């Protein structure tokens, strides 16, 4: 089955022929990129300040600085990994449901769940802010990342495209051109939940039937509600995080699902933020969920025993 397919959507109604195309094929093997992370053993665990209890998005400013946003507060927090502290803050808007952040050169873009995009024209001080009203056809827009090779922002709604039965198991990825400040009305990708489950079944070596969890019990139904997206800087695969399921799904540039990884609840209490450093290291942020907010770093190649320079596995406090 083809889990992701490029197609126009008109009036948010998918024609039967298009839906049939979603069932044509699936990638045969798990992506090398996703396989290269030891997701059960972070190379670095940072306990974030309580000010970031509801951290909802993260992007890399450099290999040592991250920009973070959190729900209900129109502030960008810049966190220095070396100093292990917030080094500066930039207020960009009123209180609101801010979900994700992405850097494009010297600009930062922050996505509000209602489809309002804030463009912060600088990385320090009090930069000017532009507001883009995207008028997306979806609610609960939570994922945002920069596709640097194509020069565009990718936006992942948590909700489906519409209310029709044909749209129940689909999720879309939209694109915004920061150069022209234009949203493409048709989604770049439409993802099929059923095709993701089929990929899991094939990875488990099952000819038919649902994949099994511990004790041979069927896994819970996959809701696949994207809460964050990030483009891998070396492979150009799109990583899609579904916090409600605690899973990572990857998609290649040909539009095929290439990987699926369940996330350990003890480490990923409420994963909401996803980003990459330039060398491919993966950064995931967790809301506090009644405890402490955390930032996890996974070395690219860590699953193969290869470690890059930096901190050993362990916990850092602010």
N, C-alpha and C positions, 0 to 999 in steps of 0.2 A: 504494500500500500504506500502511496506517496503521501507522507504526512503533511507536507507543506507544498503548496502549489501557487505559482504566480497567476493571478487571474483578475479581471475586472469584476467589480461588484456594482451593480446598478440597482438602486432602490433597496439595497440590503437584502435582496432576494436571490439566492443561488439557484440556478436552473438545474434540473435533474442531471443533465449531461455533465455539468461541472462537478456536482457531488459525486457522480460515478468516477470522475477522474481522480478523486481523492483516494480511490481504492486500487491504484494501479501497481504500486511497487514500494519497496522499503529498502533502505541501505542495509547491506549484508553484515557489516561489522561495526563495532563501537568505535567512535572516533579516537584517534591517538591522543588528541588534546585532552579530552575528558578522562581518558585512561591514565594520563600523566599526573593526576592529582591524587594524593592520599587524603581523601575527603574525611576519613575517620580519624586523622592524626594531623591537625594543623601544625605548621612549622612555627607559628607565632600566634599567641592568644593575648589580645590587649583588652583589659577591662576599661571601658570608656567612662568618662565622668557622668555623674547622674544627670547633668544638664542634657545629655543625649539619650535619656531613657527611651525616647520614642524615635530613635534614629531610623529614617526611612529610605535614605539614598546616599550613595557615595560615588565619587569620581576621583581619579588621580590628577593632581596638579603637576606633580613630579614623582620620582621614585621614592621620595621621602615625605611628601606632603599630600594629604587627602582633603578634599572638600566634602562636607557632609551637610545634609538637611534633616530635619525631623518634623513630624506631624505638628500642625497647629502653630508653628513659629516661622515667620518670614525672615530667617537668618541663615546665612551660610557660615558654618564653623570650619575653620582650617585647622587640621590636626597634623602635627609633626611626629612622624613615627620614631625619629631619632630622639627627640626631646620628650616624647610620650606625654604630650599635653596640647591643648588648644592654644594656638599662637595668635590667632586673630579671628575677628567676626565681622561679617558684612551684612547689614540689614538691607533687604531688598523689597519687602512688602509687608502688608498687614497680616495678622493671624489667618491661617488657612490650612487646608488639607494638602500639604506639600508632600509629594510622593517620591520624586527622584531628581537627580542632578547629573549633568553631563558637561564636560569641558570641550570647547571648540577653540583651539588656539588660546588667546588671552581673554576669551569670554566664557561665562558660565550660563547654562540654561537650566532652569528649575521648572519641573512640571507639577501643576496642581491637578488634583483628581478630576476637576470639572473641565479639563482641556485648556486651561489658561497656561501659557508658556511665558515665563519671565526670563528675559535676556539681560544678564548682568555684564556690563561692558568693562570689565576689569577684574583683577584678581586680588586687589588690596584696596585699602582706603574706603572711600564712599563713591563707588563708580555709578554712573548713570544707569538707569534700568528702562528697558523697553518691554512692553506687554503685547503679546501676540494672542489673539482670540482664535483658537484653532477650529472651533465648531466641529469637533469630531462627532461621528454618529454613535459613539459609545459612551457609557458612563464608567466611573471608577478607572480612570486612566492612570496606571501606576508605574510602568516601565519606560525608561528613557536612556538612550546611549548614543554615542557618536560613532558612526561608520566612517572612519577617516579616509579609507581608500576611495569611497564614493562621495565623500564630502557632504554627508547628510546625517540628520538625526533620525533615529528609529524610535517609534512610540508604540508601546504594547498595552492595550486596554486589558483590564482584568475581566471585563464582561464580554459577552458574545455580541455579534454584530446586530442582532435583532431578536424578535420574539417568536419567529416562525420555527416550526419543528425542524426544518432543514438546517437551521442555524444553531441548534442546541449544542452541538459538539464541535463548534468551530471557534477559533480565536484569530484575531487579525493583528498584523504589524503594519503601521502606517509610517510614512516618511515625511519629514519636514526639511526643506532646503534652507539652511541658515543664510546663504548668500542672497537669495531673493525673498526671504521671509515668506515662503509659500508652502502650504500643506498640499500634498498630492491627495486628491479626493478618494482615489481608489487605493485599497490596501496593497502594499508591496507583497505581502505573504498572507495566506490564510492557512492556519494550522488545524489539523484534525486530531481530536482527542483519541478517537478510535484507532487511528494509525499509530499514535504513540504507544498505546497499549499493545498493538500488534508487534511493534518493535521489541517491547519487553518480553513478549511471549517467545519471539524468535531467539532473543538473546538467552532465554532460559532453556532453549532447545525443545520447546513444546510444540507439537504439531497442531494442537487445538486446545481450547479451554483457557480460562483465565490464569494469569501467573499466580504463583503461590507465595505466601509469606512464611513466617515462622510456624513450625508445627504443621506445615502443609495447608494452612488455612488460606482461603482466597484473599488477595489484597483488597483493601477498600476501593471503591469506585474512584477512578482518577477524575478529579474536578478540573485540574489544569487551568488555574487562574493566575496568569503572569503577574508577579509583583515586582520583578526587576529583569532587565536585560543588559547584556554586555557583549561587545564584539571582541573576540580574541585577537590580539594585535599581531600574532604570528601566523595563525591558520585561517583567519577571517571567518571562523565559525561563530554563529550567534548562540550564546548561552542564555537560556530562558529559565528563570527561577519561579517556581510555584510554591509560595510559602505555605498555603493551606495544605498542600500535599507533602511538603518537605521533599521536593524532588528538583533536580536539575535536568533539563533536556537541552540537547545541542542540535543545531541545524547547520548544514553546510551551504556553500554558496550556490549549489545546484538546487537547493530547496528540499533536501531530504533530511529526515531525522537521522542523526549519526550517533547519538548517545543518550543514555538515560542513567541517572544515578540517584538512588534514595539517600536522604541525608539523616544522620544520626540525631534523634531528638535531643539528646543530652548536650550536644554541641550547638545544634541549630534550633534553639528554643522558639525563636520567631524571626527567621531570616527575611530581611526586607531589602537589603542593599547588596549590589553586585558590581564589581569593577576589576580591571586588570592594571597591573603595572606594565611598563614598557617591555620587560623581559618575559612576560607571560605569567608572572605570579598572580594568583587569584585572591581577591579580597572580598570577604562576605561580612556584612554587619547584621547583628541581631538586636532587636528591641529587647528591653529588660525583661518583659513578660513576668513581672513580679519579682525579678532578681536584679541582675546587673546587665547593662548593655555591653555587648562585646564586639570586637573586630577580630576576625580570623584571617590569617594569611597562609596560603598554600603555595609552596614552591612548584613551579612548572618543572616537571620531571621528578617530583617528590615520590611518586608511587613506584618509581624505578630505583629508588635509593640515591638519586642524584640530588645534592643540596648545593644551592648557590650560596654566595657570601651573605652574611647577615646573622640575625639572632637564631639560636637553637630553639627547638621545641620547648615551650614554657609559657608562663603567664606573666604579663607585664601590667602594672597598675599605673594610672595617670599620676 
